[in-house]
Structures are given as structure tokens and as C-alpha cells.
Amino acid sequence: MSDVIKLKKGLDIRLAGKAETVFAQVALPELYAIQPTDFHNLVPKMVAAVGDKVQAGSVLFFDKKQPEVKFVSPVSGELVAVNRGERRVILEVVVKADGQNSAVDFGKADINSLSRQQVIDKMLEAGAWPYFKQRPYNVVADPKAEPKAIFVSTFDTAPLAPDYDYVIKGNEEAFQKGLDVLNKIAPVFVGVHNNGSAPAFKNAKGVTVTTFDGPHPAGCVGIQINHINPINAGEKVFTIGVQEVVAVGKLFT
């Protein structure tokens, strides 16, 4: 654990109450939509067509600028709509769930036996690559880029933000496995909060853990990058969220 980086500038908006740390199972929706507009600079090209049956993990579309970057269905069912806007820009791709949630099996993989490129290829195949955002510009990461680092912020100081200490419960092993995967791509830096932070975050192995203290935006990954390892001209870094790290760990196990 490193020394604490204390931030003085910023502001915590004091709102009455806070989000409860409870887990609730809500009724699952019938329709699921992936919206390409959620991803900066993405130009989607459809692979599946309306009426196609898909599984969770089936490719729906890819990025024209980076054809290897695939976007997959979150559930099994039928592709029922490709909604478009002006100049036929794809606004959303809608899948009607069949309730079976059958999934493409991408298989287990031993991290220690895989090369960097094999790790990247597996993430691309499974549609997990868009978890990475590349800075500058916060766009979907370029699989051919060689980032100098990958950053993970394990806390969020925004008002009513989720408590990742609670979110990680039961997924500690998958989180560490996800970090192991990321380490194959580039050195990993994990930002934790001085006031608490789950052991899975503070004691993460094989990564550089940095402790932050102070008001919002201390939990912003961009602020953390600036204090830990700033981006210089010509350099690139990747960022990824806590829940996405867990998903990567589960993909490989």
C-alpha cells in the first residue's frame, strides 16, 4: 500500500440519505437493447439480421473502424429490431429474450499459459473488449494499441454512486483473476479510498495500489491517472470498471 494522496480541491454534494446496501432480484425485462451511441466514435456494422435467433455472446454488430471489436447479445432470444435515426444511423439493436439464457461457451483459459495477444483475442471473441475505454478521448480501446497502463478505480465519490465494497462481495476471486488477465495486457494501477475499501481492493496482488482521500472527484479515474501516471504526448492508457474486471475474470474461468 502506498502513501495516501490527499486531494483538497473538489466538493462532496451533501444529499439527504444514501443508497441502501441491499441486493434485490427484480423481474427481468422482455426486451434488451444495445445502443451504439453509448460508445464514443463507434460506427456499427450489423452482423445479425432482424428475425435471427441469438445466444448470449452471439455477435450482433462490430465497429467499422475496428472490425475485430465485436458487440454481442446480453441474452438469448430473437433480434426483433434495429432502430435507426437520421441518415440511417443505428440507434439501438433490440433483442427479445426467450427466458432460456443459453450462451456461447468460450471455454476456460489458463492465464499463465496465454500470450498477451491470445488474451486480447479471447476478449475480442467474447465481446468483452468494449469494457476497455482508451484515453485520450475515452473511446473504445484500440486492440492494436500498446497502452502504458490500465487503471481501475474501486470507489465512486459521485452523489448516490454505487458502493463497490458491497458490489464486490462474493466476487473477490473473480476480481483478482480479472486483474491477472489485465496484467497480461499492460501494468495495472488500482485506486482505493482511504476510508475503508474492501480487502479485495486494498490487497490486490500483482498490481500497483494507490490510496486516495478527499472530496469528489477523488473517485474519478481521470483524476487518479493524473496523480499516479499522467498521460504524456503520444501515450495511451486504458480504463475499466470494477464490475467489468469481475466479468473478465469469469470469462477466463
C-alpha positions in Angstrom: 0.0 0.0 0.0 1.4 3.4 -1.0 1.2 6.7 0.9 -2.2 8.5 0.8 -2.7 11.0 -2.0 -4.9 13.7 -0.4 -7.0 15.9 -2.7 -8.1 19.2 -1.4 -9.9 20.6 -4.4 -13.4 19.4 -5.1 -16.8 19.2 -3.5 -19.0 16.5 -1.9 -22.6 17.4 -2.5 -24.4 16.6 0.7 -27.7 14.9 -0.1 -30.1 13.5 2.5 -29.9 9.8 2.8 -27.9 7.3 0.7 -28.4 4.2 -1.4 -29.1 1.2 0.7 -26.7 -1.7 0.6 -29.2 -4.4 -0.2 -29.5 -6.9 -3.1 -32.9 -7.2 -4.7 -33.9 -9.5 -7.5 -36.1 -7.6 -9.9 -38.3 -9.0 -12.7 -36.2 -9.4 -15.8 -37.4 -7.4 -18.9 -38.5 -8.9 -22.1 -36.6 -6.6 -24.4 -32.9 -5.7 -24.2 -31.2 -3.0 -26.3 -27.6 -2.2 -27.1 -27.1 1.4 -28.1 -24.0 2.1 -30.2 -24.4 5.8 -29.3 -23.2 4.9 -25.8 -19.7 4.3 -27.2 -17.9 7.3 -28.4 -16.7 7.3 -32.1 -18.2 3.9 -32.8 -19.5 3.2 -36.3 -21.6 0.0 -36.1 -21.9 -2.6 -38.9 -24.6 -5.2 -38.4 -23.8 -8.9 -38.5 -27.1 -10.3 -37.3 -30.4 -9.5 -39.0 -34.0 -9.0 -37.7 -35.5 -12.4 -37.1 -32.2 -14.1 -36.3 -32.1 -16.3 -33.2 -29.2 -15.4 -30.9 -27.5 -16.7 -27.8 -25.9 -14.6 -25.0 -22.5 -13.9 -26.6 -23.6 -14.1 -30.2 -22.2 -11.2 -32.3 -24.8 -8.5 -33.2 -22.5 -5.9 -34.8 -18.9 -4.8 -35.0 -17.1 -1.5 -35.3 -16.4 -0.5 -38.9 -13.3 1.3 -37.9 -12.0 -1.6 -35.8 -13.7 -4.8 -37.3 -12.2 -7.0 -34.7 -14.1 -5.2 -31.9 -17.4 -7.1 -31.6 -20.6 -6.3 -29.7 -22.6 -9.3 -28.5 -26.1 -10.1 -27.3 -26.5 -10.0 -23.5 -29.3 -12.6 -23.6 -30.6 -15.4 -25.8 -33.6 -14.9 -27.9 -34.5 -13.2 -31.2 -33.3 -10.0 -32.8 -36.5 -8.1 -33.2 -35.5 -4.6 -34.2 -32.7 -2.4 -35.5 -33.9 1.1 -34.8 -32.3 3.9 -36.9 -32.2 7.6 -36.7 -31.3 10.3 -39.3 -29.2 9.2 -42.2 -30.0 5.6 -41.1 -27.6 5.8 -38.1 -28.2 2.8 -35.9 -29.6 4.0 -32.5 -30.3 0.6 -30.9 -30.3 -3.1 -31.5 -33.1 -4.8 -29.7 -33.2 -8.5 -28.6 -36.4 -10.2 -27.3 -35.3 -12.6 -24.5 -36.6 -16.2 -24.7 -36.1 -16.8 -21.0 -33.6 -19.6 -21.6 -30.4 -17.5 -21.4 -28.5 -20.1 -23.4 -25.0 -18.8 -24.0 -22.0 -19.3 -26.3 -19.3 -21.3 -24.5 -16.0 -19.5 -24.8 -14.2 -22.1 -22.6 -11.8 -21.7 -19.7 -8.3 -20.5 -20.2 -5.1 -20.7 -18.1 -3.8 -17.2 -17.9 -0.3 -18.3 -17.2 -0.1 -20.2 -20.5 -1.5 -17.4 -22.7 0.4 -14.7 -24.5 -0.7 -11.1 -24.5 -2.2 -11.4 -27.9 -4.1 -14.6 -27.0 -5.6 -12.8 -24.1 -6.7 -9.9 -26.3 -8.0 -12.3 -29.0 -10.2 -14.1 -26.4 -11.6 -10.9 -25.1 -12.4 -9.8 -28.7 -14.1 -13.1 -29.5 -16.3 -12.9 -26.4 -17.3 -9.3 -27.0 -15.6 -8.2 -23.8 -13.1 -5.8 -25.4 -15.5 -2.8 -25.3 -15.2 -2.9 -21.5 -11.9 -1.0 -22.1 -12.0 2.7 -22.6 -8.9 4.4 -24.1 -7.6 7.8 -23.1 -7.2 10.3 -24.5 -10.8 10.7 -25.7 -12.5 8.0 -23.7 -13.2 5.9 -26.8 -13.4 2.1 -27.1 -9.8 0.9 -26.9 -7.8 0.0 -29.9 -6.8 -3.7 -29.7 -3.6 -2.8 -31.6 -2.6 -0.1 -29.2 0.1 -0.7 -26.6 -1.1 1.2 -23.5 1.4 2.2 -20.9 -1.0 1.2 -18.1 -4.5 0.1 -17.3 -6.4 2.0 -14.5 -9.2 0.7 -12.2 -10.9 3.0 -9.7 -12.6 0.9 -7.0 -14.7 3.7 -5.5 -17.0 6.4 -6.7 -17.4 9.7 -5.0 -20.3 11.0 -7.1 -23.6 11.5 -5.3 -25.7 8.3 -4.8 -23.0 6.3 -6.5 -22.9 2.5 -6.0 -20.8 1.1 -3.2 -18.3 -1.1 -4.8 -17.2 -2.6 -1.5 -20.7 -4.0 -1.4 -20.8 -4.9 -5.1 -17.6 -7.0 -4.9 -18.9 -9.3 -2.1 -18.8 -12.8 -3.3 -16.8 -11.8 -6.4 -13.4 -11.3 -4.8 -11.8 -14.2 -6.5 -13.1 -13.3 -10.0 -11.9 -9.7 -9.4 -8.4 -10.9 -8.7 -8.5 -13.2 -11.7 -9.6 -10.3 -13.8 -6.6 -8.2 -12.7 -4.4 -11.2 -13.6 -5.8 -11.1 -17.1 -5.3 -7.3 -17.4 -1.7 -7.6 -16.3 -1.1 -9.6 -19.4 -2.0 -6.6 -21.5 -0.3 -3.8 -19.5 0.7 -2.8 -16.0 -2.4 -2.3 -13.8 -3.0 0.5 -11.3 -5.8 0.2 -8.8 -7.2 3.3 -6.9 -8.7 2.7 -3.4 -10.2 5.0 -0.9 -8.5 5.9 2.4 -11.8 5.5 4.3 -12.4 1.8 4.1 -12.2 -0.1 0.7 -12.7 -3.9 0.6 -9.7 -6.2 1.2 -10.1 -7.5 -2.3 -9.2 -3.9 -3.5 -6.6 -2.9 -0.9 -4.8 -6.3 -1.0 -5.0 -6.8 -4.8 -2.0 -8.8 -6.0 0.3 -8.1 -8.9 -0.9 -4.5 -9.3 0.1 -1.1 -8.0 -2.4 0.0 -5.4 -2.7 3.7 -4.6 -4.8 5.2 -1.8 -6.8 8.5 -2.3 -8.5 10.7 0.2 -10.6 13.9 -0.3 -13.9 15.1 -1.8 -15.4 14.3 -5.2 -13.9 13.8 -7.8 -11.4 11.7 -5.9 -13.1 8.6 -7.2 -12.8 9.7 -10.9 -10.4 7.6 -12.8 -9.1 10.6 -14.8 -8.1 12.3 -11.5 -6.3 9.2 -10.4 -4.5 8.8 -13.7 -3.3 12.4 -13.4 -1.8 11.8 -9.9 -0.4 8.3 -10.5 0.9 8.2 -14.0 -0.1 11.2 -16.2 -0.6 10.8 -19.9 2.1 12.4 -22.0 2.0 13.3 -25.7 1.7 10.2 -27.8 0.8 7.9 -24.9 -2.4 5.9 -24.4 -3.9 4.3 -21.3 -6.9 2.0 -20.8 -9.5 2.3 -18.1 -12.0 -0.4 -16.9 -14.7 -0.6 -14.1 -14.8 -2.9 -11.1 -17.8 -5.0 -12.4 -16.2 -5.3 -15.8 -13.0 -6.6 -14.2 -15.1 -9.3 -12.5 -16.7 -10.2 -15.8 -13.3 -10.6 -17.4 -12.2 -12.8 -14.6 -15.3 -15.0 -15.0 -14.8 -15.2 -18.8 -11.4 -16.8 -18.3 -12.5 -19.2 -15.5 
